[in-house]
């Protein structure tokens, strides 16, 4: 099993010579031979239909806490490699971010943002799910949010929360009961919730570490009635035999839905990256059985599928980085749906090694009030969004500030899917502080017709700041390439975090309604006064005109 799949040394030298022409030119790589192999094709029956309002509702007082917080282990591709990447000293970090290794070449520094940031649109941030309500004491939170024209759906750890946009709570329920998967004494994890603006249907997924006849783990997938987050049809799927899925993801395009995950053996050793391809038409019809095609590869890790906000013309795009240290994004294109032929193509798209450096696992993040750091995980892709011929990818990245402090940044990369060429790439951070666990959305600019804006939400912490929710973005029509605007505070942290695991995600969702077109709902994590995690939700956009 390999760890890196980059170009040869000779090709790297050629690409670097081209990259030196600044600022950050488009760089296109060669189409690679497909390495995701068909593992099996199969059909699965419908499991059940669910009305979430008929489920037992959770009390806002929270659930009973266990004797100790339940911590889901952070599973990685290669444990020794991960531990080494997380503990670089300052000199090692400078070398890692300087691929040219030239004595007179300064390693790239993170962008700290300039200009007016986005504004909150519908009022101050509101409280979402929190630790005792979501799971009775657990980490990490795994925050996600979706939005349709009328409703918001937040999913955090093992709880679901549906409200209208006026803030009225309509349902708060246990995802164990929703999925009929694991009993509450065991665990399900990593919920994903998406509203598909192309079809007007909601999709929801979550994983369980067991439940298959052979004891393997399962994916659970729900599809709603049109524009109705209350009524669902549920299906479940097995991955590679003898494994359980971790760090699952949910992607949607014109004609397909794709679930991905990392498959691990019972001893927590990595086995393969998985991609399960389904027909969107079959799902929307709530068929009594579904056709499915499972692809797997031990050559990749954490393959993140795109949420497509405009028609792609057929493909669904996915992105993956090499574990711990990557000079490229592996960008996949899936064409076709089961039971028909499915083709997966791969292009390695080089990152901007001169102006930003390789994508490197970040150090853990300092926080105020304690010497205990927050785990920032690694450099895997966290979120991918497609709109109007481009994808944006976000990941955690080790970066350098102006004083050469090695910190955690949010790495944002834009790729033109027609040319398979990188068009923007940057590290976003702050002097002496850390940004981590970003989520992204691309929305129509509310003031400049025919253009898009990028919105991103993330956690910020530093030796003087408790973990807080922040957001930023860029106005594509007027901002310089590879630059973000000054970040804004969504929700200030209120105490040191009592745990260690954070993330693994923030959430962001474009609002599809005409009344809030051009806005995004963002959900992030902050610390409550008791040191537990909580989530905050806000509606933001670039409302400034002109934006300076």
matplotlib code that plots the C-alpha trace (Angstrom):
import matplotlib.pyplot as plt

x = [0.0, 1.6, 1.5, 2.1, 1.0, 2.6, 4.4, 8.0, 11.0, 11.6, 7.9, 7.9, 10.9, 9.2, 6.0, 7.9, 9.7, 6.3, 4.9, 7.5, 5.7, 3.6, 0.9, -0.2, -0.9, -3.2, -1.4, -2.9, -1.7, -2.0, -5.0, -4.0, -5.1, -8.1, -7.2, -10.6, -11.7, -15.2, -15.5, -19.0, -22.5, -25.5, -29.1, -30.4, -34.0, -35.8, -35.4, -38.3, -40.2, -39.8, -41.7, -39.3, -42.1, -43.5, -40.2, -39.6, -38.4, -35.3, -35.6, -33.8, -32.5, -30.1, -29.5, -28.2, -24.4, -22.2, -19.4, -17.0, -17.2, -17.3, -14.4, -14.4, -10.8, -9.2, -8.4, -5.5, -3.8, -0.5, -0.1, 3.7, 3.7, 0.8, 2.5, 5.7, 3.8, 2.1, 5.3, 7.5, 9.7, 10.0, 12.9, 11.4, 8.1, 9.9, 11.5, 8.2, 6.6, 9.5, 9.6, 12.4, 14.8, 16.6, 18.5, 17.3, 13.6, 11.3, 8.7, 5.1, 3.2, -0.5, -3.0, -4.7, -7.5, -8.2, -11.3, -14.8, -16.0, -19.5, -22.4, -25.0, -28.3, -31.2, -29.9, -27.3, -26.2, -28.5, -27.8, -27.8, -27.2, -24.8, -22.9, -25.3, -28.3, -26.5, -25.0, -24.9, -21.2, -19.0, -16.4, -15.9, -19.2, -19.2, -21.4, -23.5, -26.3, -28.6, -31.2, -34.2, -36.6, -38.4, -36.3, -32.9, -31.7, -28.7, -27.2, -24.6, -23.1, -26.2, -29.0, -31.1, -32.6, -35.1, -36.4, -37.9, -36.0, -37.8, -36.2, -39.2, -38.0, -40.0, -38.2, -35.3, -34.6, -32.1, -30.5, -30.3, -34.1, -34.2, -31.9, -32.9, -29.2, -27.1, -28.7, -28.0, -25.4, -23.2, -22.5, -23.3, -21.3, -20.5, -24.0, -24.2, -27.2, -27.6, -30.5, -30.2, -31.3, -31.3, -34.1, -35.6, -35.0, -33.0, -30.4, -29.0, -26.3, -24.6, -22.4, -22.6, -19.5, -21.4, -24.9, -24.1, -24.7, -20.9, -20.4, -19.1, -20.2, -22.9, -23.8, -27.3, -28.8, -32.1, -34.0, -36.9, -40.1, -39.7, -38.8, -39.9, -37.2, -39.8, -40.7, -37.9, -37.2, -34.1, -31.7, -28.5, -25.4, -22.4, -18.9, -15.8, -16.5, -15.0, -14.5, -16.4, -16.6, -15.1, -15.1, -17.9, -19.1, -22.1, -22.0, -24.8, -24.8, -27.3, -27.9, -26.1, -25.5, -22.1, -21.2, -17.5, -15.6, -12.4, -12.7, -10.9, -10.4, -11.4, -7.8, -8.2, -5.8, -6.7, -7.9, -9.2, -11.0, -14.6, -17.0, -20.6, -22.4, -26.2, -28.8, -30.4, -33.5, -34.0, -33.6, -36.0, -38.6, -38.2, -37.8, -38.4, -34.8, -31.8, -29.0, -25.6, -21.9, -19.1, -15.6, -12.5, -8.8, -6.0, -4.1, -6.1, -7.4, -10.4, -11.9, -14.4, -17.3, -18.7, -22.1, -23.1, -25.1, -25.5, -25.7, -22.4, -23.5, -23.2, -20.0, -19.7, -16.4, -14.3, -11.0, -8.4, -5.0, -2.0, -1.9, 0.0, 1.9, 0.6, 1.7, -1.4, -5.1, -6.3, -9.5, -11.9, -14.8, -17.5, -19.8, -22.7, -25.1, -25.9, -27.0, -25.4, -21.7, -19.8, -16.4, -14.1, -11.3, -8.5, -6.4, -3.6, -3.9, -0.7, -1.1, 0.6, 3.9, 5.6, 3.1, 1.4, 3.5, 2.5, -0.6, 0.7, -1.0, -1.2, 0.0, -2.6, -4.2, -3.4, -6.4, -6.8, -6.9, -5.1, -2.0, -4.0, -4.2, -7.1, -6.7, -6.7, -6.5, -4.6, -4.6, -7.5, -10.1, -13.0, -15.5, -15.9, -18.5, -19.2, -20.9, -20.6, -17.7, -15.4, -14.9, -13.6, -11.9, -11.1, -8.7, -6.7, -3.1, 0.1, 1.1, 3.6, 2.6, 4.7, 6.9, 7.4, 5.2, 4.0, 0.2, -3.0, -4.6, -7.6, -6.4, -8.8, -8.2, -10.3, -10.1, -11.6, -13.2, -13.3, -9.5, -8.7, -6.5, -5.9, -7.2, -6.8, -5.0, -4.3, -3.7, -5.9, -4.8, -3.9, -0.7, -0.2, -3.5, -5.1, -8.0, -9.2, -12.1, -13.4, -16.6, -17.5, -20.4, -20.5, -23.5, -24.7, -23.5, -26.5, -25.3, -23.3, -25.5, -24.0, -21.1, -20.5, -19.1, -17.2, -18.3, -16.3, -16.8, -14.2, -13.0, -10.5, -8.4, -5.2, -3.3, -5.7, -8.9, -11.2, -12.4, -14.8, -16.8, -15.6, -16.4, -14.9, -15.1, -14.4, -16.3, -15.2, -16.0, -13.7, -11.3, -7.7, -7.2, -6.3, -7.2, -9.9, -11.5, -11.1, -12.8, -15.8, -16.8, -20.0, -19.8, -17.1, -15.9, -16.6, -14.2, -11.3, -12.4, -12.6, -12.0, -9.4, -11.2, -12.8, -14.4, -14.3, -16.3, -18.1, -21.2, -22.4, -25.4, -26.5, -30.0, -32.1, -35.0, -35.5, -35.8, -32.4, -30.6, -26.9, -26.7, -25.3, -26.2, -23.1, -22.8, -19.7, -18.4, -17.5, -17.0, -19.8, -19.1, -18.8, -16.1, -18.3, -18.8, -21.8, -22.8, -23.9, -25.9, -25.9, -27.1, -24.3, -23.6, -21.7, -24.4, -21.9, -22.2, -19.6, -17.5, -14.1]
y = [0.0, 3.3, 6.5, 9.0, 9.0, 12.1, 12.8, 11.7, 13.8, 14.9, 16.0, 17.8, 19.8, 20.8, 21.7, 23.8, 25.8, 26.6, 27.5, 30.1, 32.5, 34.3, 34.8, 31.2, 30.2, 27.4, 24.1, 21.1, 17.5, 14.4, 12.1, 9.0, 5.4, 4.5, 3.0, 2.6, -0.9, -2.3, -4.4, -5.6, -4.8, -5.6, -4.6, -3.6, -3.5, -0.5, -0.7, 1.5, 4.8, 7.3, 10.4, 12.1, 14.0, 10.6, 9.6, 10.1, 13.7, 14.6, 16.9, 20.2, 19.6, 17.1, 13.4, 11.6, 11.7, 8.7, 8.3, 9.6, 11.4, 8.9, 9.7, 8.2, 7.3, 9.3, 6.7, 7.5, 5.9, 5.3, 6.0, 6.5, 8.8, 10.8, 11.2, 12.4, 14.9, 16.4, 17.1, 19.1, 21.8, 25.2, 24.5, 21.2, 23.1, 25.7, 22.9, 21.1, 24.2, 25.1, 22.4, 24.2, 23.9, 27.0, 29.0, 32.3, 31.2, 32.2, 29.6, 30.7, 32.6, 32.2, 34.8, 36.6, 38.3, 41.9, 43.9, 43.8, 40.3, 38.7, 39.9, 38.1, 38.4, 37.1, 38.2, 37.0, 33.4, 31.0, 28.0, 24.6, 21.2, 20.9, 18.1, 16.7, 17.0, 15.6, 12.5, 12.8, 13.5, 12.6, 13.9, 14.9, 16.7, 16.1, 19.2, 19.4, 21.6, 21.7, 24.2, 24.2, 27.1, 26.7, 24.6, 24.0, 20.5, 20.2, 16.8, 16.5, 13.2, 11.2, 13.8, 15.5, 19.0, 20.5, 24.1, 26.7, 29.9, 31.9, 29.7, 27.6, 24.1, 21.4, 18.1, 17.0, 13.3, 10.5, 9.3, 5.7, 5.6, 7.4, 4.9, 1.8, 0.9, 0.5, 0.6, 3.7, 1.8, 1.4, 4.1, 5.5, 8.4, 11.0, 12.2, 14.1, 16.1, 17.7, 19.4, 18.9, 22.1, 20.2, 17.9, 19.5, 16.4, 16.0, 13.3, 12.1, 9.5, 8.1, 5.1, 2.3, 0.3, -2.9, -4.2, -6.4, -10.2, -10.7, -8.0, -5.4, -1.8, -0.2, 3.0, 4.3, 6.5, 8.4, 10.2, 12.6, 13.5, 16.6, 19.7, 17.7, 17.0, 15.1, 12.1, 9.7, 6.4, 4.6, 2.1, 0.5, -0.8, -3.0, -2.0, -4.2, -7.4, -7.6, -3.8, -0.8, 2.6, 5.8, 9.5, 8.9, 11.6, 12.2, 13.7, 14.5, 15.4, 15.4, 11.7, 10.0, 9.9, 8.8, 7.7, 7.4, 6.2, 4.8, 1.1, -0.2, -3.7, -4.5, -3.8, -0.2, -0.9, 0.9, -1.4, 0.7, 3.9, 3.1, 4.8, 3.5, 4.7, 4.9, 6.1, 9.3, 8.5, 5.3, 7.0, 9.8, 7.2, 5.5, 2.2, -1.0, -2.0, -0.1, -1.0, -0.2, -0.4, -0.4, 0.6, 0.3, 1.2, 0.8, 3.5, 6.5, 7.8, 9.9, 10.6, 13.5, 13.7, 17.1, 18.5, 19.8, 23.1, 23.4, 20.8, 19.1, 17.6, 14.1, 13.6, 13.7, 15.0, 13.9, 15.0, 13.3, 14.3, 12.1, 11.3, 13.8, 15.5, 16.1, 18.0, 17.3, 16.8, 13.5, 14.6, 11.9, 12.0, 9.4, 9.0, 6.5, 5.0, 1.4, -1.0, 0.5, 1.0, 3.3, 4.9, 6.6, 8.8, 10.4, 13.5, 14.6, 18.4, 20.0, 22.4, 25.8, 24.7, 28.1, 30.5, 28.2, 25.0, 21.4, 20.4, 19.2, 17.9, 20.8, 20.9, 20.7, 24.0, 26.0, 27.5, 30.0, 29.0, 25.6, 24.0, 21.2, 21.5, 20.7, 17.8, 19.2, 15.7, 15.7, 17.1, 15.1, 16.9, 18.0, 19.4, 19.7, 21.9, 22.2, 25.2, 26.5, 24.5, 24.6, 22.8, 24.3, 21.9, 22.7, 21.0, 21.6, 22.6, 23.2, 26.8, 29.5, 33.0, 36.1, 35.1, 31.6, 30.0, 26.6, 26.8, 25.3, 27.0, 26.4, 25.4, 26.4, 25.3, 25.9, 23.6, 24.1, 20.8, 21.3, 21.9, 19.9, 22.9, 24.6, 28.2, 29.4, 28.1, 29.6, 29.0, 31.2, 31.8, 34.4, 35.5, 33.3, 31.6, 28.6, 28.1, 24.5, 22.3, 24.5, 24.0, 25.8, 26.9, 28.8, 31.1, 33.6, 37.1, 39.1, 42.3, 41.3, 39.2, 36.1, 35.8, 33.6, 34.2, 31.7, 31.4, 29.4, 28.7, 27.3, 27.1, 29.6, 29.3, 30.8, 31.2, 34.2, 32.8, 29.9, 27.8, 30.1, 30.0, 32.3, 32.8, 34.5, 34.3, 36.1, 38.1, 36.4, 39.2, 41.8, 40.1, 39.2, 35.5, 33.3, 35.9, 35.9, 38.7, 39.5, 36.9, 37.7, 36.3, 34.2, 32.9, 33.5, 30.5, 30.8, 28.5, 26.1, 22.9, 20.0, 17.4, 16.8, 15.7, 18.5, 18.8, 16.5, 19.0, 22.3, 22.7, 25.1, 25.1, 27.5, 28.9, 28.0, 30.3, 33.5, 35.5, 34.5, 33.9, 34.5, 33.6, 30.5, 28.9, 28.0, 25.8, 25.7, 24.6, 26.7, 26.0, 26.4, 27.9, 24.4, 23.4, 21.3, 21.9, 23.6, 24.6, 28.0, 28.6, 31.8, 33.0, 35.1, 36.7, 39.5, 42.2, 45.1, 47.1, 48.0, 45.6, 47.1]
z = [0.0, -1.0, 1.0, -1.8, -5.4, -6.9, -10.2, -10.8, -9.7, -13.3, -13.8, -10.4, -11.6, -14.8, -12.9, -10.3, -13.1, -14.5, -11.1, -10.5, -12.9, -10.3, -9.3, -9.0, -12.7, -13.8, -13.7, -15.4, -14.8, -16.9, -16.8, -14.8, -15.2, -13.1, -9.8, -8.2, -9.0, -9.0, -5.8, -6.4, -7.8, -5.8, -4.9, -1.4, -0.2, 1.3, 5.1, 6.3, 5.9, 8.8, 9.9, 12.3, 14.0, 15.1, 16.8, 20.5, 20.9, 22.9, 25.8, 25.6, 29.1, 27.5, 27.8, 30.9, 30.9, 31.2, 33.8, 31.2, 27.8, 24.9, 22.6, 19.1, 18.2, 15.4, 12.7, 10.3, 7.3, 9.0, 12.7, 12.9, 9.9, 11.4, 14.7, 13.0, 10.9, 14.0, 15.9, 13.5, 15.1, 13.6, 11.3, 10.1, 9.4, 7.3, 5.2, 4.8, 3.4, 1.2, -1.6, -3.5, -0.5, -1.7, 0.9, -0.4, -0.9, 2.0, 2.8, 2.0, 4.7, 5.3, 4.0, 7.0, 5.0, 4.0, 3.2, 4.5, 5.4, 5.1, 7.3, 9.2, 7.4, 9.5, 12.9, 15.4, 15.6, 17.3, 19.4, 17.8, 19.2, 22.2, 23.8, 26.4, 24.0, 21.0, 22.7, 26.5, 26.5, 23.5, 21.1, 18.4, 17.5, 13.7, 12.9, 9.7, 8.5, 5.4, 4.2, 1.9, 1.2, 4.5, 6.9, 8.5, 9.4, 11.8, 12.4, 15.2, 16.4, 17.2, 17.2, 14.5, 14.9, 12.4, 12.7, 10.5, 9.6, 12.2, 14.8, 15.8, 16.8, 14.9, 15.7, 17.9, 17.7, 18.3, 15.1, 16.5, 16.3, 13.0, 11.3, 13.2, 13.3, 16.5, 19.9, 21.9, 24.0, 20.9, 18.4, 15.1, 13.8, 11.2, 10.0, 6.8, 5.6, 2.2, 0.4, -3.4, -5.2, -8.5, -7.4, -4.4, -2.3, 1.0, 1.5, 4.8, 5.6, 8.7, 9.5, 12.1, 13.2, 13.0, 12.0, 9.0, 9.3, 9.5, 12.1, 9.6, 9.6, 7.5, 5.7, 6.2, 3.6, 3.7, 0.9, 1.7, 0.0, -2.1, 0.0, 3.1, 5.8, 7.9, 5.8, 4.7, 3.1, 4.5, 3.0, 4.3, 2.6, 3.4, 2.3, 2.0, 3.9, 7.4, 7.7, 9.2, 7.5, 9.0, 8.0, 5.6, 3.1, 0.8, -2.7, -5.2, -8.9, -11.8, -11.8, -9.0, -5.2, -4.0, -0.5, 0.4, 3.5, 4.7, 5.4, 8.5, 9.9, 13.5, 14.6, 13.3, 10.4, 7.1, 4.4, 1.5, 0.4, -0.7, -3.1, -3.3, -6.5, -6.6, -9.0, -7.9, -10.0, -8.1, -4.8, -5.7, -6.7, -3.3, -5.1, -3.0, -4.0, -5.2, -7.6, -6.1, -7.3, -4.7, -5.8, -3.5, -3.6, -1.1, -3.0, -1.7, 1.6, 2.4, -1.0, -0.6, -3.1, -4.2, -3.4, -6.8, -6.6, -10.4, -13.2, -13.9, -17.3, -15.8, -13.7, -10.0, -8.9, -5.9, -4.4, -2.2, -0.8, 0.0, 3.8, 5.9, 3.1, -0.4, -3.5, -5.5, -5.2, -6.8, -8.6, -9.7, -12.1, -11.9, -15.0, -15.2, -12.7, -11.7, -13.1, -16.2, -16.9, -14.5, -15.4, -13.0, -14.3, -12.3, -12.7, -10.4, -10.0, -8.6, -5.7, -5.6, -4.1, -4.6, -3.1, -0.6, -0.3, 0.0, 2.0, 5.3, 8.5, 10.9, 14.5, 17.2, 18.2, 21.3, 23.3, 26.1, 29.7, 29.4, 28.1, 26.6, 22.8, 20.5, 18.0, 14.5, 12.9, 9.5, 6.0, 4.5, 2.3, 4.5, 2.1, -1.7, -3.4, -7.2, -8.9, -12.4, -13.7, -10.7, -7.4, -4.2, -1.7, 1.9, 4.3, 7.5, 6.6, 8.6, 7.8, 8.8, 10.0, 9.5, 12.5, 11.2, 13.9, 12.7, 13.1, 11.7, 8.7, 6.5, 3.0, 0.2, -3.4, -6.5, -9.6, -13.0, -13.8, -17.6, -17.8, -14.6, -13.7, -10.3, -10.5, -6.9, -3.8, -0.4, 3.3, 5.5, 9.1, 11.7, 13.4, 16.5, 16.2, 14.5, 12.0, 11.5, 10.4, 7.6, 5.6, 2.4, 0.2, -3.1, -3.5, -6.2, -5.4, -4.2, -5.8, -9.0, -11.3, -12.9, -10.3, -7.3, -3.8, -1.6, 2.0, 4.6, 8.3, 10.7, 14.3, 15.6, 18.8, 20.2, 23.5, 24.1, 22.6, 23.5, 20.5, 18.6, 15.4, 12.6, 8.9, 5.9, 2.1, -1.1, -3.7, -6.9, -9.2, -7.6, -5.2, -6.2, -6.9, -3.9, -1.3, 1.4, 3.2, 6.9, 9.1, 11.2, 14.6, 14.6, 18.2, 20.8, 22.8, 26.6, 28.3, 27.7, 26.0, 28.5, 25.8, 23.0, 19.8, 17.9, 14.5, 12.5, 10.5, 10.4, 8.3, 5.5, 3.2, 0.5, 0.9, -2.2, -1.5, -3.5, -0.3, 0.9, -2.4, -2.2, 1.5, 3.3, 6.6, 8.6, 11.6, 13.7, 17.1, 20.2, 23.9, 26.4, 29.9, 31.3, 28.8, 26.7, 23.0, 21.6, 18.0, 16.6, 13.4, 11.4, 8.0, 6.2, 2.9, 1.3, 1.6, 1.1, -2.1, -3.1, -1.0, -0.2]

ax = plt.figure().add_subplot(projection="3d")
ax.plot(x, y, z, "-o")
ax.set_aspect("equal")
plt.show()
